[in-house]
Amino acid sequence: MVLLFNIIATIINYYSWALIIYILLTWFPGARESVIGQFLARICEPYLEPFRKIIPPLGMIDISPIVAILVLKFAISGLGQLFVWIS
């Protein structure tokens, strides 16, 4: 069980970093049109889209990615508690 939790937590952590990199690409003109930007858009946008529908931008600042990353971190914490409870 511990191995399964570690694998899931590692995948979620990598995905969180992918989200952060995708968000940082908005600071550089044309970066989202690069191969890396397009790849990150394909894996990040489906997850970010529901958060963007719920949370409106504050002026020019979109806080939905921050909430999305927090949800991932809470998921890791919740899964950790679940695996402790099961074991």
N, C-alpha and C positions, 0 to 999 in steps of 0.2 A: 504493500500500500504506500509506503514511504517513497518508493521509486516512482510510482505512478504520480503521486503528488509533485515530486521534484520535476518530472517531465512536464506536467501541465503548468507548473509555476514558471519554469524556464521558457516555455512557449509564450506564456502571457507576458513575461518580462521582455522578451524579444519583440513581441508585437507592440508593447508600450513604447519601446525605443523606435520602432518603425513609425509609430504615430508622431513621436516628437520630431523625428527627422523630417517627416512629411509636413508638419506644421512649420518647421524652420525654413523649408523650401519656399514658403510664401514671401520670405524676406528678400529673395534673390530673383531678379527679373529673368524669366525664361527657364528657371530651374524645374518647374513642374512639367515643362514640355520635353525635358530630357528623358532618356531611357529610364533612368532611376526614378525620376519624378512620375512617369507614367506607370511604372511598376508599383510604386508606393500608392498611387491613386487607386489602382485596381484592388489592392488589398486593404486600404484604409477607408476609402469613401463608403463602401457598404456599411461599415460599422459606425462611421461618423454621421451618416445621413439621418438616422432617427433622432440623434441628439440635436442636430441642427433644426429639425422640425419642431422640437419641443422648446429649445432654448434660443430665443432671438438674440441677434448680435447686439452688443452695447456700443452703439456708434459704429466705429470701424473695427472694433475688437470682437472677435468671435470666441466666446468662452466655452463653447460646446466641446472642443477637444480636451480641455482641462477636465471637464466633468466626465468625459468618456474615459480618460486615463484613470481618474479616481475610481470609476466603476470597476475597471480592471483590477486595480489595487485592492478594492474591497472584495472582489471575487476571489483573489488569491487568499486573502485573510479568511474569508468564509469557507473556502475549500480546505484550508488548513485546519480550521475548527472542526469541520465535518470529518476529516480523516482522523483527527485526534479522537473524536467521539466514537467513530467506527472501530478504531483499534483497541 
